[in-house]
Amino acid sequence: MAEVAPIADKVTSYFYALLFVRYPDLRPLFPAAMDTQRDRLLKALLTAAEHIDNTEVLVAYLQNLGRGHRKYGTRPEHYPAVGECLIGSLSRYASAVWDEETEAAWVRTYTTISQIMIDAAAADELLAPAWWHAEVVSHDLRTPDVAILTVRPDQPYSFLAGQYTTLETPWWPRIWRHYSFASAPRSDGLLSFHVKAVPAGWVSNALVHHARPGDIIRLGPPAGSMTVDHTTDSGLLCLGGGTGIAPIKALVEDVAEHGERRPVEVFYGARTDHDLYDIDTMLRLQQIHPWLAVRPIVDQQAHVQLPDAIREYGPWNEFDAYLSGPPGMIRSGVHTLRDIGIPSERIRHDSVEELVAAVD
């Protein structure tokens, strides 16, 4: 991996060229524009390699990938073709260190990785569809670039507050992006998402500027472990930046629905007042629930970044921490929380790798 990482773009380009020339029937499984997709293979490999000695983390990551790949139409018979072309690309660009022993190790590794993914997909196939169709029932434009979408799935959709899913729009087929659920599961089965349009973001701009009630989108399966542990009475310290407030709101609703009165402290970060697009909802929740405190942190007014603001409050010894927002905020937030003494096992957030892939 050290040999190929500096030339990752060449490795992945050659891999896809091999795959589509040798197996042209697999091309329709991929988006028409491969820009983002091209990076994802190596990111997935690097993530797997990073956790190769941590079986629990690696298996959970691969199982999630296997379940998620069902929505693309991936079948067990596709995996050997991918493995063949992957090893062909690695052997070409890591020729300085490639030998029979290296190839045998990669064959074993890829066989193990693919089998975990295949088994997870097969188990999931018995429980859930590969994707759900969902009708947009409301589209609330909160700011010129942030919309709250509510959709109605065509089949029951089970998830936990704090999780996320992937969305595909009719405007950009086979291009999926991650979005967190903005509420706890509802009795009417409706799902809500907060979407911020970003420059050149295909899916986000389609959802914010083009989607209207009546449009049909597709949903992938739920994923993510940023969920509330209801077996403890620890407090919740929640940091939500920008549209990252969506899953934080879902967590607050989840605590309320379980009838718990554990303290929940929400730090809602934004660059300007204008970016606090859902502050009214959060303040209404604070009025209803005496155990909830909501603290808006506006960069331009406070002259302090969201993670640093939590140092002024506390102590947080009896709290579990939850972070949702841009990847940079999560990284700095985790660093700050560890620095003030919260152990890593009590800090929860979505996968930064997946967040990086979700920015458009």
Secondary structure, 3 states (H helix, E strand, C coil): CCCCHHHHHHHHHHHHHHHHHHCHHHHHHCCCCCHHHHHHHHHHHHHHHHCCCCHHHHHHHHHHHHHHHHHHCCCHHHHHHHHHHHHHHHHHHCCCCCCHHHHHHHHHHHHHHHHHHHHHHHHHHCCCCCCEEEEEEEEEEEECCEEEEEEEECCCCCCCCCCEEEEECCCCCCCEEEEECCCCCCCCCCEEEEEECCCCCHHHHHHHHHCCCCCEEEECCCECCCCCCCCCCCEEEEEEEHHHHHHHHHHHHHHHHCCCCCCEEEEEEECCHHHCCCHHHHHHHHHHCCCEEEEEEEHHHHCCCHHHHHHHCCCCCCEEEEEECCHHHHHHHHHHHHHCCCCHHHEEECCHHHHHHCCC
